[in-house]
Amino acid sequence: MIQNPKRYTITAALPYTNGPIHIGHLAGVYVPSDIYSRYLRLQGRDVLFVCGSDEHGVAISMKAKKEGITPQEVIDKYDGIIRKSFIDFDISFDNYSRTSAKIHHDTASEFFRTLYEKGDFIEQVTEQLYDAKADQFLADRFVIGTCPKCGNEEAYGDQCEKCGSTLNATDLINPKSTITGETPIMKSTKHWFLPLDRYEDFLKEWILVGHKNDWKPNVYGQVKSWIDGGLEPRAVTRDLDWGIDVPVEGAEGKKLYVWFDAPIGYISSTKEWALREGKDWEPYWKDQDTKLVHFIGKDNIVFHCIIFPAMLKAEGSYILPDNVPANEFLNLEGNKLSTSKNWAVWLHEYLEDFPNQQDVLRYALTSNAPETKDNDFTWKDFQARNNNELVAIFGNFINRVVVLTNKYYEGIVPSPNTFSGVDEATLTELKAYPAVISSSIERYRFREALSELMNVARLGNKYLADEEPWKMVKTDLGRVQTQMYVALQIAAALSSLCEPFLPFTAKKLSRILKIESPLSWGTVSEISDLIPAGHHIGEAELLFAKIEDEEIQKQIDKLEATKTANKADNKVSEPQKEAIQFDDFAKMDLRVGTIIEASKMPKANKLLILKVDTGIDVRTIVSGIAESFSPEEIVGKKVTVLVNLAPRNLRGVESQGMILMTTNAEGKLVFVNPDAEAANGETIN
């Protein structure tokens, strides 16, 4: 670990522009990286926080083909949505770029040429899958087949999402092209490979020895597994029609593999920032006194801890990351988040449904962050954390302090009198919290740090509850002055300490307290009068609003609608039965009928006894629909009846026909209803 760095370069994983930002991205990468960056700025550190849209690779091409538009239209659409979402959510990037920018193309091409000219690549002709009908080589995500490890029939050419195994497209059993559905053939093609095996000794020493005690166990464990399994050369070029051209002779029609060009996006984003700000970019990437930290999700660990460091080592002039505090995955209501299946809480939609409540989401995601294991986001938990913690603890304390100060002193901070032992102990404990919270943040334990922040609010609530100034005001006005002064110091401290976690709340609280210059992190632990006697605060405003059940139910209903739509999309129709002649169909007598009575069959969970008016008679039909319908809800229902089905005895009741049914996307039985205008007894031809 670098001790007392001169500057920090903080990167957040580049989001793919094949969809908007969802809560999984926020919990895994953008909220923790923003907390860290804001905290360091409050410390007065030199911080560069960069990111940008990842706009190359197969995901973009797939999205373009699916939507019937060009890759450029895809990236422009989603870059706009993502960029606005980050601005509205106030993720404090110093620069947000895009890999389609010329400065990135130039930077990535230069990086490739440097390694190429140094002889760091292996040039190799390999056999790869080729779709003859589409006349193109198939990138990993354009191939689907059976996973050789778990048997999943929908594994991609690079990864099985069911068992998590990393694959090569040629490993798949019965591979199919997702473009045409054809079985691909093998065809020769030339590519350039980065020989990762050459860097095994370096990676073992740098990570397995050097970072054994300071990298997160989930990151260290995954890296160790890869290295112990033996590293192999990895292609840095691809046969694609979208991406950065390979900048050497003999590479016509080939692009830089997205995993090679994307992390270089951090460097090009830094260059873009430096040009705009009139600064030198190189110290942020090449000075040994710079601390480089990558914030990513666990699916990017191998790229940021093995491949990108190997690239930087091969180039020779760059620093290596000091830490890569990758998070695990966040699930949603018990299911894996999925952009393609629309199973997500999209940031831009959240901001529409919960305006001015950015900090509520930041709080919920941080307090439930998947730091060491996968966690689950539920709307009920979101509501509980807002109502029971932000409103009931943080907001309640601030509201009481501000209301009482305005009530007793017309908003003017009172001068304290002699401090009691409780007062001194409370102020001493308050001064200790910045160091406590810092310790957690410096170790990338943001959930723990947020808990300690809430303990500051709890400290304030306990102090007021124990001291009871609303009672003391009747007997000892001088004591109340001291009590309110102490409570106001806690409120002022919260305006600074909450800023990394709850930036909108920090601004609002500073406005209420009329603190014009934000308090630095160190000030809270060093100065007793954070808000001095005589200072005039503003009127009370609610920091947080209670979220009602109706608002939460709306979100749950939205997810249920998505689940139903997915089932409908994924439902496979039964194959057509063998052909029949018209005379076979003509033998069936289908009539319009109405259910006039319905009752449960005794001792049978699935059967209902129906009385049906078929227009030609009223007959009894026994139907196995009791698990889908109650007798009461189907009386009066128009139905389609096969009236000339031979009678059948079911549990002692003769059934004289059959009701036509089908199933919906959820597997629930539904009636095949005739038009409401059709009369009972009408034949269906």
N, C-alpha and C positions, 0 to 999 in steps of 0.2 A: 504493500500500500504506500502511496505517495503521501508523505507528511507535509503539511502546510504548503500546498501547491500555490503557485503564483496565479494560476487561472484554471477555470474548469471548462471543458468542452462536453456538453451533454447532448446526446442524440436520442431521438425517439423514433422507433421503427417507422419506416415510410409506409403509409397506408396504400394499399392497392386501389386504383381508381376504377374498380369494377362494381362498386356499390358504396353507399353512404357509410358513415361511422356509427357503430353501435356500442352498447354498454360494455361488451366484452373487450373491445379495443380500448375503451376508456379505463376500465379496471386493470387491464393488463399492462398498459403502456402510458397513456397520456396523462391520467391523473397523477400517478406516482412521479413521473418525470417532471410534471409541473410543480408538484409540492416541493420536490428537491431543488428545482431551479429558484423558485420563489424564496425558499428558506435561505439559500446561499446569498441571494441578493440582499435579503434583510441583514445578513451577516457582513455586508459590504464587500463581498467577493467579486472578482472579475469572472462573469459567467457568460458563456455563449451557449444558447439552447437552440438547436437546429432540427429541422425536419423537412418534409416535402412529399409530394405525391409520387408514388411509384407507378409509372405509366407505360412500362414495357412488359413483355412476356405473354405467356399463353392465356392467362386469365382475361386480359384485355381483348385478345383476338376472339376468345370464346364468347365473351359478352357481346362483341360487335356482331358476330355471326348470328347469335340468338336474337338480337334486337333488330337485325337487318340494317345496321348503320356502319359507318367506318370506325376504325379504332380511334381516330382523332376526335370524332364526335363523342365517343364513349368517354375518353379521358377529359375532354372539356366539360362534359356534363357533370361528371362525378367530382372532378377537381373543384368545380364551383360550389357544389353542395358541401363537400368536405371542408373546404376553406372557410365558407361562411359559418359552418357549425363550430369550427374551432374558434373563430372570432367571437361568435355569440356566447360560447362557453368560456371564453377568456383564457384559453390555453396560451401561456405567455411566451410563445416562440419568439426568438430574436430574428429568425428568418425561416420562412416556409417557402420552399422552392418546388420545382417539378422536374422529373428526369427527362422530360421532353425538351427542356430548355437547352439552348445552344451551349451554354457554359458547362452543362453536364455532359452533353455529347463530347465536347472537346476534352473535358477532364477525364472521362472514362476511356476515350480513345488514346489519350496520352499515357494513361496508366497501363493500358494493354501493350502499347508499343514499347514502353520502358521494359516491361517484363519479357516481351518478345525479343528485343534487341540484346538483352542479357542472357538469352538462351534458357529462360526459366520454364518455357512451355515444352510439352511433348506434342509433336505433330503425328497424328495417327489416323489411318483409314479403318473405320469400323462398320459393322453391319447394323443397320437400324431399321425400325419398322417404317414401311412406306405404304401409303394409300394410293394404289394405282388409279382408282377412279377419280380421286381428287387431285391426282398428280402432285403429291407433296409428301415430304417426310412428316412423320407424326411426332409432335412434341408430347412429352409425358402425359399431359392433361387431355390430349386428344385421343388417348387410348384407354379403354376400359376392358376389364376381364376378371378372371377368377384369381383371387389372392392365393399364392402357393403355400402360405403359412396358416391361414384360418379358413379358407374356402369361401370367403365373401365374393359373390359374383359381380359386385360393382366396385371393385378396387381400381384406382387410377394407376397410371404408369409410373408414378413417382412415390405413391403412398397408399396404403390401405387405411381408410378412415375408420374401419371397424376395429382392427387390432393394433393400429398405429405403426405397423412395420414400414420401414423405408424400402422402396422397391426400385428396380429398373423396369422399363416398359417391356423388355424382352423376357422378364421373369413371369409375366402374366400367363395364365392358362386360358386358352381360347380368347385371345385378344380381339377386340373389335375397334374399328375407327368410329369415334363419336361424330365425325363429319358426315360420313356416308353410310355407316353401319357395316361396311365391308370388312372382311378379314384381311389385315395388312400382310404384305410380303416383306422379306428382308432385302435390303439394298445397301450397297456400299456408299459411304460418304466420308469426307475428310474433315477432321476437327482438331482443335487445339485443346490440350489438357494441362491442368495445373497438377504437378506431381506431389500431392499431399503427403505421400509416404516419405519424401525427403525431409519433411518438417516434423516428423514424429518425435525425434529426440528433443528438438526445441520446444514443442508443445508440452511434452512430459515435464521438462524442467520448469517451464514458465508457469503452467497451470497446476499440474498434479503435485508439484513440490512448492512452487512459489505462492500459489493462491489456495493452498489446502485449507487454511484457517480463516480466510476472509471472504471467500465466495459462497453464495447460498448453496446448501446441500443439494437441492434439486438441479442446479446448474452444474455444479462440480460432478455430481453423479452421472449426468448424461454425457458430459465431456469425457469422463473417465471410461465410460462404456464404449464410446466411439473409438477412443485411442487404443484401448485394450483389444478391441476387435480388429485392429489393423487398418490403417488408412490407405486408400487407393487413389490413383490419379482421377481427377474429376474434370469433365469437359467444361470449358469456359466459352464455347461457341455453340450455336444452334442453327439448324436449317429452319428459319422462320421468315415471315414477311413483315414482321413488326418489331422494331427495336433499333439498336445502334449498330451500324455497319461495322464489320470486323475490318480494322484499318491496315490490312496488309495485302500484298498481291496474292492472287490465287484463292481469295476468300469471297469471291463474288456471290451474292445471294445469301450470305451467312450473316448472322447477327450475334452480338455479345449475349451470352446467356444472362438472364435477368438476375440471377443470384450474384453474378460477377459485377454487373453495372450498378445494381441498387445500393449496396453499401457505400460505393463511391459517391453516391448522392449526398451523403453527409459532408463530404469534402467539397463538392461543387456548391452545395448550399452555403457552406462557410465562405467560399470565394465570392459568391453573390452578395452575401452580407458585407464582406470586407470592402468590395467595390462601392457599395452604396454608402457605407459609413466612413470611407476613406481610411481604412485600417489595413494592417498587414495580416493576412490570413495564416501564414505559416506557423507562428508561435502556437496557435491553437491546435496544431496537428503535428508539430515537429520539435517542440521544446520539451525537454525532459521534466521541466517544472510544471507542466500542464497535466491535469488529471482528466482523463477521458473515461466517460461512463456511458454505456449503451443501455437504454431501457427498451426491452423487447418482451414478447410473449414466448412461451416455452417452445413453440414450433420453429422459432428462429435461432435457438441456442447454437446449433451446429454451425450455422453461417457466421455468427458473430463471435464465437469462441474458438473455432477451428479454421474455417475457410478464410474469413476476412483477415484475421491475424496472420495467417500464412501469406496472404497477398501483401499485407503491409511489411512483413518481414522480408519477403522477396524483393520488394521495391527498395527497402533499405533506409529510407530517410524519415519514416513516420514513427510516432510513438504507438504503443499498444494500449488497449483498454485497461484501466486500473480495476474496473469491475463491470460485470454484466448482470445486474440484479433482475433476471427474468422472472416473471410471474407465471403461475399455472393458468388454467382456463377458468372462465366464469360461465356457468350454465344458466339457463333461464327456465324457471318453473320446472326444474327437473330434467330438461332436455338440452342437448348441445346446441349452442348458438349456430345459426347457419344463414349466411347471406343468400345463398341460392334458394333456400326454402322459406325465406322471409320470416324465420323464427328468430326474432331479435326485437330489441327496443332501440329504434333508430334515434340518434341524438337530435336530428332536426325535427323529428316528430315529437319527441319529448319536450323540446323547447316551445313547441306550439301548444301542447296540451297542458304544460305546467310553466306558464310564463313567469319569469323572474324567480324561478326556483332552481337555478343552476346549482347552488350550494347544497340543496337537499340531495340531489343526485350524487354530487361529489362526496358528501358525507356518507351516504348509504354504500357507495362503491368502495370507499376507503375503509370503512368499519367492517366490511365483509370481503376485503380484498383477498384474492387467491394467491397469497404470497408463497405458501409452501405446499398447497394442495388445491385441487379444483374446488370451487365453492359454487353455491347456487343463489341466484338473485330471484327473489319473489316479490310481487307487488305488496303483499301483506307485510313482509319484513320492512320494505321501503316505507310504508305508511307508519309502522310501529316506531321505526328509528326517528322519523320526523316528529311524530306526535309525542312519543315518550321520552325522547332525548333532546332533540333540538328545541322543540317548543317548551317541554316541561322542565328542562334543566338549564340550558344556555339562555334561551329567550326569556324564561321566567325570571332568572336572576337579573338580567339587564333591565327588564321592564320594571321590576320592583325598585331597583336602585334609582333609575331615572325618574320614576313617578314620585318616589319619596323625596328626592332632592328638589324637584319642582314644587312639591307640596309644602315642604318645611322651609326651604331656603330660596324659593323663586328661581331655582335652577343654578344657584351659585354654590360652588364647592365650598363647604364650611371649613373653617380653621380647626384643626384637631387640638384637643387638650391633652392631658397626660395619657400616654398609652398604657393600657393594662397588659398583663401577661398574655392574655388571649390575643390582643391586638398585635403585639410584637411577634408572637409565634405565627400568627396568620401572615403578616408581612414577610417574615423570614421564609416561610414555606413558599410564598408567592415568588420570591426572588430565586428560589431553587428550581422552579419549573423550566425556565429556558434551557438550563443545562440538561435536565431530565429529558425534555422533548428532543433536544439536539442529539443526545446519545442515541435515541431510537432512530431519528432520521439519518444520521451518519451511518448507521448500520442497515439502512434501507428497510426498517421495520415501521412502515407508515401507519399500519393499523394500530400498533402499540403507541406510536406518537400521538395519533388522534385521540386515543383513550386518555392519554396524559393531559391533552388539551382540555378534554371534557372534565377532567379532575379539577382543573382550575375553576371552571364554572361551578362544580360541586363544592369546592372550597368556599366560593362566594355564597352559595345557597345555605351551606351549613353555618357560616358565620352569621348571616342574617337571621336564620332560624333560631340559633342559640342566643343571640344578643337581643333580638326582638325590639328594634328601635321604635316600632309602632306602639309598643307598650311603654318603653322607657321615656318617650316624649312627654308623657304625662307627669313624670316625676323628676327627671334629670336631663334638662336640655343640653347641658354641657357634654354629657356622656354621648348623647345622640349625635352631636357634631363629630365626635371622634369616630363613632361607628360608621356614619355615612362617609366620612373621609376615607376610611379603610376600604369600605365596599367600593367606592369610586376608583381606588387604585387597582383593585382586582378587575373592574370593568375596563379600565384603560389598558391594563396588561393584556386582556383578551383581544382588544382591537389590534394588537400587534401579533400576538402568538397565534391567532386564528388565520392570519392572512395566507400562509401557504396552503392551508386546507380549505378555507372558506373565504376566498377573496372578495366576493360580493358582500358578504356579511361584514368583513373587515371595513370596507368602504362605508357601508351604512352605519356601522357602529361608530366609526370615526366622525361621521357627519353628525350623529346624534350627540356625541360627546364634544363636538366642535374641536377635534384634534386636527389641526390643519396640516402639520408635518408628521408623517407616519413615524411612530416610535421604532427605532432600530431594535434588533433582537437583544443586543447587549444592554441597551438602556433599561430593559425590564428587570434585569438582575443587578444593575448597578445603582439605580436611582430610586429613592423612596417616594418622592412626590412626582409620580408619572403624570398626574393631572393636579396642578397646584391649587391651593386655597385661593378663592377669589375668581377662579375661572368660571365662566358662564357656559353651562351646557344647554342643549336644545330640549325640545319637547319629546315625550315618549312616542316611539313608533314600535310596532311589533316587528321583531327581526324575522320571525318565522310564523307561518299560518298553519293551522291545523288542516290536515288533509282528510276529507270525509270519505265514507265508505263508497258513495256513489262514484267518486272520481276513480277509485281503485277498481271498482267493478267494471267500469268502462274499459280500462286497460286489460283486465282479465278477459272480457268479452272479445276484445280485439284479437287477443292471442288465440282464443278458442275458434274464432272465424278463420284465422290463418291455419290452424290445425285441421279444420274441416276442409279448407281449400286444398291443403297438401294431400290429404287423403284422397280427394277427388282427382287431383292431378296424377297421383301415384297408383290409382286403382286400375288394375288390369282386367279388361273385359274377358269374360269366358269365351273361348274359341267357338266359332260357329259349329253347330251340330251338322251331321251329314244331311244332305239334301233330301227333301220329301216332295211328293207330287201334290198338285192342287187338290186332288181328290182326298188325300190324307188330311189336309187342313180343313176341307169342307165337311169332314165328319164331325168336327168339333162344333158344338152349339154354345156360342158365347153370348150371354145376355147382360143387359144392364139391370142391376138390382139395387135394393136399399136394405140395409140392416135395420130391422125394427125392434129386435130384442137381442141382448147379449148377457151371458152369465158364465161364471167359471165352472169348468169341469171339476167335480169333487175329486180330491186326491190326485190332481194332475197340475203341475206347475205351468205347463206350456199351452194347455188347451182351453179354448173358449167354445161354448155352445152358442151358435148364432141362429136367429130366426131371420130369414131373408125373403123379402118380397121380390120375386123374380119377374113379376108381371104375368106369368102363367100360373103361378101358385105361390103359397108361402111355405117354405121348406126349411128343414133343419140342416145346418152345415157345421161340422166340427172343424175348427181351424187352429193351427199351432202358433198363435200370435200373442198368447197371454203375457209373455215376457216383454213385449213391445207396447202393448196397449191395455188399458183398463176397459172393462165392459162399458162403463159410462161414456167414455170419450168417443166410442165408435157407433153408438146408436144414432141413426139418421144418416150414416155415411153412405154415399153412392159407391157401388163396387162393380167390378166386372166378374161375372160368375160363369164357370164352365158347368152348364146345367145337365149335360148328358153323360157325365162321368158315372160309371157304375157305382151304386151305393156301397158303402163300406161301414162295417160295425167297429166303432172305436169306444172301448170301455163301456159297452152296453148301449151306446147311442148310435143310431144309424145316421151316417152323414151322407147327404144327397147332393153332392157337388163340391166345387172347389172355388175359393176366392183367389183371384190373381194378385200377386204381391211381387215386389222387388226390394232391393236394399239400396240405401243411400251411401254417401262417402264414408259415413261413420259406422256402416254395417248395420244400421237400424232398418227394420222392415218399414216399408211404405206401401200404400195401396196404389194399384194401377187404376186410377180413377177415370171413368167416362166423363164426357162433358156434362156440366150441370143441367143442360137443357134436355139431355136424353132421358126419355121416359122409361120406367121399369118395363122390362120385357122386350125392349128394342134389341134386335140381333146385331152382333158385331161381325162384319164380313171382312 
